[in-house]
Every structure is written in structure tokens, then in C-alpha cells.
């Protein structure tokens, strides 16, 4: 197989930590042909460029760029030969890690540094309000996922909770793969675990890809292989390296499995074909002394690195992507109703729970308490309580696009089990759960929950009835 041209990020220094501070001395995008010994610069005129993604027809590249060292990161698009660069977003703070969606849309990571509201739009597009973390999530500065048209118009958030959501990739089934802090409610001052989550492009259906709380780690830089496996970089909570161990989750597997092990430090895996990947590997650079990243071929089936693709004596090379046409992911038709301004949750059996004897809570449960975040006060508040039926089911309506979490109570109001992560329901979305953080490997018994025998009568918590509502 002939390797296609590659678009690669090169930088004198790559620093671990915050996305916006990865390249303190600047970075550039280059195009490297298989026969070339000198790559072609694509991002002349930019102080920094990163996060390249190739369009479905293989003709354009979407990327994050800084025009000067003092300006914020924005999303840009240009032809794969470096011509025709145009700015897509006008974020008040940094916007990075974009990806193409079907039908002329993109998804990207938008950062916010403060509680004030700002505007975000494309050039010539209608201006829209960008809620910062203080107003959209109620938990201070952070990052959220946004979707917009390719001209920057109709920009809107699709995540609504704390946790510093960051885009990883768009899976072929059309769902978005993101990473976020977990639990989304910090319980101690230690560095936070980072998990992989999936959601649809309209912000519905947030779920963990796999729960792995027994092995705290930073999971990031995830991509999908041809067979549906997800490969990612797994680093310790206190790691100061430029990457980590390479791991993957095979289709149908409940847990991840390692692909590499220390002392190898891997970064930015990118599938090329079947089990073949491009992986940046950390090496000792001399001169000057220090660490440097170089792109290698990697065979996932054999767990073995090949020879370096290209080794620049002065620059690190990361985030290599092939310049080639590829199939767009599946497109989702949203069924949301923006006018409804409420979402729904139905739980089949709150007694089902992971980590308790026989997988069931033994205590008699009578109510579920719903908490939300108060953006102005920067604290959580009780939205209300709803009855839990004898079979453990409940059915509630809550304000849309607001982070919520649940607590199940016994007959005297004691909290028996508390959800430690925030979720949300979009306007008109009906979300279902099997139990209270139940074992996802097990299917519930087939039955008709008592809470749904009261059709069209969810317990309303923090929402008012109005004409034309469906429930």
C-alpha cells in the first residue's frame, strides 16, 4: 500500500497540560509526501497551528490557528495545499480541536475563562451568544463542545455540565467521542480522572464509552480504527510526559487493553488502514537535550512500531493525518423540540446498582431527589423530589440544557445512593436509564415500569406546564 501525503504539526517544543499552551514557541502545519525529504509549510502567516482534520473529499483541512502570539486560538479551514485560508469561528476565548460533521457542519472545543457572556460567530454570520462556563455550566471556567455551520453561523453548545468537555473524534456511527473529567463532581483535591464519553451531534444521549473507575487515568487523543475499536492515550493522573501508554477498546469489550507499556511514551495515534496507525513517539533529543516527538508507523495487531516516517532534527512532529478522501459518518436527524424547554428522564429500576451485593440496593427506596447547578451562586441546589414506584421506576420532567444529578432516598429521607456525575436532557429529549449506575453488561428483565403506567404525567421538577406541551 502506498502511503498518502500527510499533514503534520511541527513545533520546537511540545508541552503537556492545557491544550492552548501545548506549543509555547509556536507550531506549524506541514504537508509531507512519501518521497519528500523536506515537508511543505501550509500555515505561513500563523503564529501557531494545530489539530488538523481532513475533509471528507480530501480537498480541505480544518485546523486550529493563532494569527499572532497574543491572539486566541480560532478554527480555520484551508485547501490541503495551504491556499485559501479562512477563519470559521470568532471565539472570545480559545477554540481548538475541531472535526467535520456531515451536511456542512463542524464540532469543536470552546474554552471560557470567565463568567461574562460573550459572542461567537463566523465572519458575516449572525452573531450568537456564547454562554461561558459560568452561565452554561454553573461551575466556573472550563471547556464545552460547540457545533456550527462551516461558515461559523448557527454556533451553539451541545454540552451543558462541568467537566471540561473536549472533542476527541467523530465516530463512523455519527456519534461524537469526547473526553471529560469523571466524576464530574470533584470529591478531593487530587488530580481528576478523565473518561471517554459519547453523545449525538445535537447534544443528546450523553453516556460513558466504558466505565473504568477502578483504574484512574487521563484518557485522551482517542481515534477509531476500521473495525470499530477505539484507540487512545492513557496517562497517569500526575504524568508530566508528552503522552502516555497506548491502549484500545475492542468492539464488544467491557474494558480497555494495553497496546504499549513503559518506557514507551506515545501520543496522537491516527488510523491509516486496518490496524496500521501513525503514532508520535517520545524520544530523547540531543542536541539540544530534552524530549522530542517523532512520527512512527505502528501495527496495532502486532503491537509493534516500524521505522520513523519523518524525523526532523530540530522539531517535534505530532498529529499526523493522511490527506485522503474518506466516508462521512452517519448523519442524525434531531427530534428535539426547542419550544418545549424541558427534557424527560425515565428510570426502569433504581434498585439496580453496580458495586452492591447481588447488584441490587437492599434498602427500600421511596423517592428520588434531583439537584441542579445554580450558575449565579456557583453551587448546587435541590430542584425537587419525585416518587419512586415499588419497582424502582420513576418518570420526571426537568428544565432542558441544565446539568442535573440524582439521589435516591429511603422512607425517612436518607440518601442511599448519590450520583457523582452531572448529566442533562435537551429540550424534548426523553432519556432512559436502566438503574442507579447499574452494570452495563447486564440487560434488565423485560417488564412494564409502574411509572410509565401514568402516561403523559411525569413529575415536573422546576418546569411549568404550558399550552402545546407534549407532557
Buried (B, 14 or more C-beta within 10 A) or exposed (E): EEBBBBBBBBBBBBEBEEBBEBBEEBBBBBBBBEEEEEBBBBBEEBBBBBBBBBBBEBEBBBBBBBBEEEEBBBBBBBEBEBEEBEBBBBBBBBBBBBBBBBEEBBBBBBBBBEBEBBEBBBEEBEEBBBBBBBBBBBBBBBBBBBBBBBBBBBBBBBBBBBBBBBBBBBBBEBBBBBBBBBBBBBEEEEBBBBBBBBBBBBBBBBEBBBBBBEEBBBBBBBBBBEEEBBBBBBBBEEBEBBBBBBBBBBEEEEEBEEBBEEEBBBBBBBBBEEBBBBBBBBBEBEEEEEBBBBBBBBBBEEBEBEEBBBEBEEBBBBBBBBBBEEEBBEEBEBEBBEEBBBBBBBBBBBBBBBEBEEBBBEBEBBBBBBBBBEBEEEEBEEBBBBBBBEBBBBBBBBBBBBBBBBBBBBEEEEEBBBBBBBBBBBBBBBBEBBBBBBBBEEEEEEEEBBBBEEEEEBBBBBBEEEEEBEB
